[in-house]
């Protein structure tokens, strides 16, 4: 469940996203000596801004154990029907207007290649390794699924194979995904989201996410980095480096951005006065609030009220 929330937070960066998603379908397949495949399809009633995203998780070989590779994809779709009599053929062929029962969905596809299988792929390859520059350290990278990967994912969730043929089909498609994803990050056109080595551990990433949650919960009450580090039980230096690696900005800048966005909503949507908003945001001096607000929005609070 933690892994699901992790990739969903990248695809749908909204605080209440988990409350809006409903698990509609789940399928797990284990291909012996090869891979484990999982599909989880979520549907939602309210519009959600879903961004297609993929994660590549790599653990190097150690202590006689082969390397492990896991691919996770979160993609948006609108080709799946509630109608039990529909085979999704009309939807799969792109004739969306012919199907009145289709609903928007979020598909989570996980492919974990078993270590023995990765080892078999690398046999005899003395001059080249799949992760030539990464063989000695683990990593977690996020990439945008390419068009070819999306087409493969579509076939993996839309097929009629059963039994042994299903295993053969999923294995072949999974190898396509591995090929296309490796093409992306080996050409250095990837977003190496977790550049800090310690963030390859899920536990440390969860602490960073918890710190972000603390900031969002108390936008009206600034917290020092020292106190924030204590709240999440993490070293201050690791917290600062990890936060910037995961969210692309410093803790202070992130807090100020979210703080001013909330203030903007209170002014523009709620119609509150500048002094009321400044007080709610924890400012004892209105001029300090106005300066911070203009730095973020380019406008003074009073100018926003006039619009």
N, C-alpha and C positions, 0 to 999 in steps of 0.2 A: 504493500500500500504506500509506503514511503517513496518508492521508486516512481509510482504512478503520480503522486503529488508533485514530485520533483520536475518531471517533464511537462506536466500540465501547467505548472507555474510559469514555464517558459513559453508555452503555446497560448495560454490565456492569462495574461498578467493582470488578473482582477482578484481582489481579496475574497469575494464571495462565490468564486467560480464553482467550488465543490458542491455548494448547495443547489446549484442550477443543473448539474449533470446527473443523469439517471442511467445506470448500467442497463443496457437493453440486450446485450448479447456477449457471450464469452466463450472462447474456444482455446483449448490447449492441446498441442500435439508434440510428442517426443519421438524424434526419428533416431533409432538406436545408433550409437557410435557416431553421431553426426551433430544434431542440434535440437534445441527446444524452441518451439514456436508458440506464441501466445497472442491472441487477438481479444481486445476488449473494446466494445463499441458503446459509446455513451450518446444519449440524445438529450436535447434541451428545448425548453419552451420559449425562453426569452432569447433575443439576439445576443450573440457573443462574438467578439472579435478574435477569431481563431487564426493563429499563424502556424503554418506547417514548420515543424522543427524535427531535427534528428539528433541523437546522441550516439557517440562511439565511445565505448568503454573498453579499455585494454589493460589487462594485467599480464606482465611479463612472466616468462618461465622462471621458476625458482624451486630449489630443493627437489629436483627430479620431476617436478610437475610442469606440464606443457603450458604454454601461454593460453589465455582465455580472452575471447572477443565477444562483446555483446553489442547489438545494434538495437536502438529504440527509436521508434518513429511515432509522431503525433501529427495526424493530418486531418483536415476538415473535409467533410463530404456531404452531399445532399442527394445521394443516389439510392438510399435504402428505404424500403417501404414498411409500413406497419401492417399492410394487407397481407395476411398469411397465404392467400392464393396467388400472390405475385412472386414471380421467380427473380425479380429484379432485372430481367432481360431488357425491358424497355428503358429502364434507368441506366443500365450498364452500357447500352448502345447510344446513350446521350439524348434519347427522346424524352426529355424531362416533362414536356408539356402533356405527354400521353399518360402520365402517372400522377394521379391526384393524391396519392397516399404517401408520397415520399416526405421525409422529414430530415432536417439538418442533423448531422452527427459528428462526433469526434472519435476517430479510430486510433487506438493505441496498439501498435504492433511491436512485439519484442522478439528478437531472434538471438538466441545465445548459442554460439558454436562451442561444442564440447572440446575440452583441451586435447583429447586424443585425435580429434578430427583436424584441428589446426596443426598438430604435430605431423600428421600424415601429409598435409598439404606442403609442408616445408621440407619434407624429405628430398634429398638430392639437390636442393637449391643452395649450393655452396657459395654462389656469387651474389645472391640477392635474397633479402628477407622481406616479408610483407610489410613490416614496420622497421625498415632499415635504420632509420634515425631514432627509433623509440624503443629499441629492444631491451634496454636496461632499466627503463622506468615506466611506471603506470601512467595513464592519462585518461582524462575525460574531456572530450571535445564536442562542441555543438556545431552542426552544419545545417544549411538549408537543403532539404531533399531536392535533388535535381529532377528534371522532367522524366528522365528514364527511371529513376527510383520510384517516383510516384506512379508511373505506369505499372511497374512490377508489383507495388503494394496493392494496386487495384485488382490485379489478377489473383493475388494471394487471398483476398477477402471475397472474391467472386469466382468460384470454381465449383465443379460438380464431381471432383475426384473423391474416392473413398478408399480406405484400406491402404494397401501397398502403393497403389498409384498416387494416392494423396501424399504419402511420404516422399516418393520420387519427385513429385511436382514441387512440393515445398522446399526440398533440398536444392533443386535446380534454381528456383526463384531466389532462395536465400543467398546462393552463391552470386547471383546477379547483383543483389543488394550490396554484398561485400565488395564486389568489383567496383561498382559505381561509387560507393562511399569512399573507398580507398583512393580512387582517382581524384576525388575532391581534396582530401586533406593531405595527400602526398604531393599535390601540386601547390601546396601552401596557400590555397584560396579558402581557407577555413577560418572560422572564428574559434580560437583556442580559449574557450570561456574560462577554463580553470587552469590558469598558468601556474598557480602555486601548487607545488607537489602535494602538500598536506591536504588539499581539497579533493584529491582523488578518493578520499575516504568520505563515505556518506555521512558519518557522524559529525565530521567537521563542517560539511556543507549545511547540515541541519542547524548547527549552532549559528552560522551566518544568517540563515533564513529566520531563525528565532530572533536574532538581533534586529533584523529588518522589521519583524512583527512588533517588537517592543517600541521601535521608533514610531511606527504608524499608529500604535495604540495611544501614545501620549504626545501628539503633535503640539499640544498646548503646554507641555511641561518638558523643556530641554533636559537632556541627560548627558552627563559627561561620558567620554569613551571608557574611562576607568570603571564607572558604575555599570555601564553597558556590558563591558567584558565580564564583570563579576556576575551579572544577571544570567549570562549564557555560559559561564564557566569556561572562558577561553582567554588565552594570553592576549594582551592588548595589541601587540605587534601583529600577531596572526589575524586578529579580528580586523584590523585596519587593512592589511594586505589582502585578506580573503574577501572582504566586503567589496573592495575596489575591483578585484578580479571577477567577481560574480555579477556585480551591478554596474561596472564601468564608471564609477564615481566614488568620491570619498564619502564617509559617513555623514560629515557635516553638510556637504553640498546636497546629498540625497535628502537629508532631514529638512533642510531649508526649502528645497524644491517642493516637497510634499506639503510642507507647512504653508507655503504661499499659495499652492493650488487649493488647499482647503480654505484659506482666507479669501481667495478669489471667489469661490463658490458661495461663501457666506455673504459676501458683498453683493455679488451680481445676481445670485439666484434667490437668496433669502432676504435681500434688501436691508441687511443690518447696517448700522452706522460704522464709520471708521473706528471710533473710540471703542465701540462694543467688540468689534472683531479683534482689535489690537489687544484688548484685555483677555479675550478668550484664547488668543494665541500665546498668551504668557508675556506680553510686552507691557512694561510699566511706563514706557515713554512712547507716545504716538509717533513722534518724529523718527525714532529708531525703526518702528514698524513700517512707516512710509518709505524709508530708505531701502529697507530689505525688500519690500514689495515691488518698488520700482526697479530694483536690480534684477528681479526675477521676471517681471512681466513687461517692463519698459514703460509702465504707466504708474502714476501716483494713484493711491486708493480712491481719492476724490474724483479723479478723471474717469475711473471705471464706472462710478456711480452715475455720471452724467451721460453715459452711453445708452 
